[in-house]
Amino acid sequence: MSSSLKLIDVAGADKAPVNIGQALGRLFEKVPALWTLASLALLFGAWEIAGLVPISIAFPAFTSTVAAFVEMVLDGTMGHAYFLTLQPLLLGVAVSAVLGVVLGILMGLSLKAEWLLAPVFIVLQAAPMAALVPLVTFIYGIGLTAKTLAVIMLALPVIVLNSYKAVRHVNPSLVAMCRSFQGTRLQQIIKIIIPDASPVIFAGLRLGIAAGFIGVMLAELLITPTGVGDLITYHRSIANYAHMYAAVASIIVVSTVTLAALQWFEIRFLRPEKRKR
């Protein structure tokens, strides 16, 4: 009798963890955001441990970095830095978006435009921009114009080439259907080609904005230290590493949130097939 009770207890003890694991698995399946929270918790926990060990005197703990970020927000230095950083970023991204989509659509519709412009943007995309950005200062100085051009140099080729490929790979059966209904060339472009290519064009815009963030940080670190780049350079020079890491982490968070919001917009309005999934 006692042995049978022991067997029942052992079986129950073995079964309980399985049930907990299954429950957690179902919870993570129902709420996918928990995976993101778990990965962030793991990252920040490892960061805190590495900072407390410490693995280097130049690597602060996560809590110290957060405290430095809060301090810079409260004293206004972080807000002023982003006010300066967002000016060339927004200007460069706006110019790149408008010009890039127009040129990409033109290249996709015209072979002559493709032969003329495609090699230029392919070379620009492959060129080492970190080496080319300082050259801008010799022509335009160290002001807002040079920083805006740095953003355009990185964002424009990405947007142009993605828009060009999007138009070039439009479903040909849709274009043939438009022709069969006696549609004009303008109607093909406005009602068939651009709507069908819009998801890929928007994805190119998202990639271009990501490149724009890289461009503005290169400009602030290589052309002249202003904005967030100035925070990074200054606090590194005085060995105030918690504040330096806070500035670096803040621009990463801002760019990630921006791209995530654009991806949500893309799925919500341009990719109904992904929304259903």
C-alpha positions in Angstrom: 0.0 0.0 0.0 2.8 2.4 0.9 4.7 1.6 -2.3 1.7 2.4 -4.4 1.3 5.7 -2.7 4.9 6.5 -3.4 4.4 5.7 -7.0 1.4 8.0 -7.2 3.4 10.8 -5.5 6.3 10.4 -7.9 4.0 10.4 -10.9 2.2 13.5 -9.6 5.6 15.2 -8.9 6.7 14.4 -12.5 3.5 15.6 -14.0 3.3 19.1 -12.3 6.4 20.6 -14.0 5.1 19.4 -17.4 1.8 21.1 -16.7 3.5 24.4 -15.7 5.7 24.3 -18.8 2.8 23.7 -21.0 0.9 26.5 -19.4 3.8 28.9 -19.9 4.2 27.7 -23.5 0.5 28.4 -24.2 0.8 31.8 -22.5 3.8 32.7 -24.7 2.0 31.6 -27.8 -1.1 33.7 -27.0 1.1 36.8 -26.0 4.1 36.8 -28.4 5.3 40.1 -26.8 6.3 38.1 -23.8 9.2 36.7 -25.9 10.4 40.2 -26.5 10.1 41.1 -22.8 12.0 37.9 -21.8 14.8 38.6 -24.3 15.1 42.2 -23.0 15.2 41.0 -19.4 17.9 38.5 -20.3 19.9 41.2 -22.1 19.6 43.8 -19.3 20.4 41.2 -16.7 23.6 40.1 -18.5 24.5 43.8 -19.0 24.0 44.5 -15.2 26.2 41.5 -14.3 28.9 42.4 -16.8 28.9 45.9 -15.4 29.1 44.8 -11.8 31.9 42.2 -12.3 33.3 44.5 -14.0 34.6 43.2 -17.3 36.0 46.7 -18.0 36.2 50.0 -16.3 34.7 51.5 -19.4 31.6 49.3 -19.2 29.0 50.6 -16.7 26.2 48.6 -15.2 22.7 48.8 -16.7 21.3 50.6 -13.7 24.1 53.2 -13.8 23.3 53.8 -17.5 19.6 54.2 -16.8 20.4 56.6 -13.9 22.6 58.6 -16.3 19.9 58.7 -18.9 17.3 60.0 -16.4 19.8 62.6 -15.2 20.3 63.9 -18.8 16.6 64.0 -19.4 15.9 66.0 -16.3 18.6 68.5 -16.8 17.5 69.1 -20.5 20.7 68.0 -22.2 19.1 65.0 -23.8 16.2 66.9 -25.2 18.4 69.7 -26.6 20.7 67.0 -28.2 17.7 65.4 -30.0 16.4 68.8 -31.1 19.7 69.3 -32.9 20.0 65.7 -34.2 16.5 65.4 -35.6 16.9 68.5 -37.8 19.3 67.0 -40.4 17.7 63.6 -40.0 14.1 64.8 -40.8 15.3 67.0 -43.6 17.5 64.3 -45.1 14.8 61.6 -44.8 12.1 63.8 -46.3 14.3 64.7 -49.3 15.4 61.1 -49.8 11.9 59.7 -49.5 10.3 62.1 -52.1 13.3 62.1 -54.6 14.0 58.4 -54.1 10.5 57.1 -54.8 10.2 59.4 -57.8 13.5 58.3 -59.3 12.9 54.6 -58.4 9.5 54.6 -60.2 11.1 56.4 -63.2 13.9 53.9 -63.4 11.4 51.0 -63.1 9.2 52.4 -65.9 11.9 53.6 -68.3 14.9 51.6 -69.6 16.8 54.8 -70.5 16.4 56.1 -67.0 17.6 52.8 -65.6 20.7 52.7 -67.8 21.4 56.3 -66.8 20.8 56.3 -63.1 21.0 52.7 -61.8 24.9 52.5 -61.9 25.2 55.7 -60.0 23.0 54.5 -57.1 24.5 51.1 -57.1 28.0 52.6 -56.7 26.7 54.9 -53.9 25.2 52.0 -52.0 28.4 50.0 -52.2 30.7 53.0 -51.4 32.2 53.3 -47.9 30.2 56.3 -46.7 32.3 56.6 -43.5 35.2 57.7 -45.8 33.0 59.9 -48.0 31.2 61.8 -45.4 34.2 63.9 -44.2 34.7 65.0 -47.9 31.3 66.8 -47.7 32.8 69.2 -45.1 35.4 70.4 -47.7 32.5 71.6 -49.9 29.7 72.5 -47.5 31.5 73.2 -44.2 30.3 71.8 -40.9 26.7 73.2 -40.8 23.3 71.8 -41.2 23.7 71.4 -45.0 26.6 69.0 -44.7 24.8 66.8 -42.1 21.7 66.7 -44.2 23.7 65.6 -47.2 25.3 62.9 -45.1 21.8 61.5 -44.3 20.8 61.7 -48.0 23.9 60.0 -49.2 23.0 56.9 -47.1 19.3 56.9 -47.3 18.7 57.9 -51.0 20.4 54.9 -52.7 18.4 52.4 -50.6 15.1 54.0 -51.3 15.8 54.5 -55.0 16.9 50.9 -55.6 14.1 49.3 -53.6 11.5 51.5 -55.4 13.0 50.6 -58.8 12.9 46.9 -58.0 9.4 47.1 -56.7 8.1 48.7 -60.0 10.2 46.4 -62.2 8.7 43.3 -60.5 5.0 44.3 -60.6 2.7 41.3 -61.4 2.6 41.3 -65.3 -0.8 39.7 -65.3 -2.2 42.8 -63.7 -0.7 45.1 -66.3 -2.0 42.7 -69.1 -5.5 42.9 -67.5 -5.3 46.7 -67.6 -4.3 46.6 -71.3 -7.2 44.2 -72.1 -9.6 46.7 -70.6 -8.2 49.4 -72.9 -6.4 51.2 -70.0 -4.0 54.0 -70.9 -0.4 54.1 -69.8 -1.2 56.6 -67.1 -4.0 54.4 -65.7 -1.6 51.5 -65.7 0.9 53.5 -63.6 -1.6 55.1 -61.2 -4.1 52.2 -60.7 -2.0 49.1 -61.2 1.8 49.6 -61.0 2.1 51.9 -58.0 -0.5 50.2 -55.8 1.0 46.8 -56.5 4.5 48.1 -55.8 3.6 50.1 -52.7 4.4 47.5 -50.1 7.9 47.0 -51.3 8.4 50.7 -51.8 7.3 51.3 -48.2 9.7 48.6 -47.1 12.5 50.5 -49.0 11.4 53.7 -47.1 11.8 51.9 -43.8 15.3 50.7 -44.8 16.1 54.2 -46.0 15.1 55.7 -42.6 17.3 53.1 -40.9 20.2 54.2 -43.1 19.3 57.8 -42.3 19.9 57.2 -38.6 23.3 55.8 -39.5 24.1 58.8 -41.6 23.1 61.4 -39.0 25.3 59.7 -36.4 28.2 59.5 -38.8 27.8 63.2 -39.5 27.7 64.1 -35.8 30.7 62.0 -35.0 32.8 62.8 -38.1 31.8 66.3 -39.3 31.2 68.2 -36.1 30.1 67.0 -32.6 26.6 68.2 -32.1 23.4 66.7 -30.8 23.6 63.1 -29.6 27.0 62.7 -31.2 28.3 65.6 -29.0 27.0 63.8 -25.9 28.8 60.6 -26.9 32.1 62.4 -27.8 32.1 64.7 -24.7 31.3 62.0 -22.1 33.8 59.6 -23.7 36.5 62.3 -23.5 36.0 62.8 -19.8 35.6 59.0 -19.1 32.0 59.5 -18.0 31.0 56.1 -19.5 27.6 55.7 -18.0 26.4 58.9 -19.7 28.1 57.9 -23.0 26.4 54.5 -23.0 23.1 56.2 -22.1 23.4 58.5 -25.2 24.3 55.5 -27.4 21.4 53.4 -26.1 19.0 56.2 -26.5 19.6 56.6 -30.2 19.3 52.8 -30.6 16.0 52.8 -28.8 14.6 55.8 -30.8 15.6 54.2 -34.2 14.1 50.8 -33.1 10.8 52.3 -32.0 10.6 54.4 -35.2 11.2 51.4 -37.4 8.8 49.2 -35.4 6.1 51.9 -35.8 6.7 52.0 -39.5 6.5 48.2 -39.7 3.2 48.3 -37.9 1.9 50.9 -40.3 3.1 48.8 -43.2 1.4 45.6 -42.0 -1.7 47.4 -40.9 -2.4 49.3 -44.2 -0.2 47.8 -46.9 0.2 44.1 -46.1 -3.3 42.6 -45.3 -1.9 39.1 -45.9 0.5 39.5 -43.0 -2.2 41.1 -40.8 -4.4 38.0 -41.2 -1.5 35.8 -40.0 
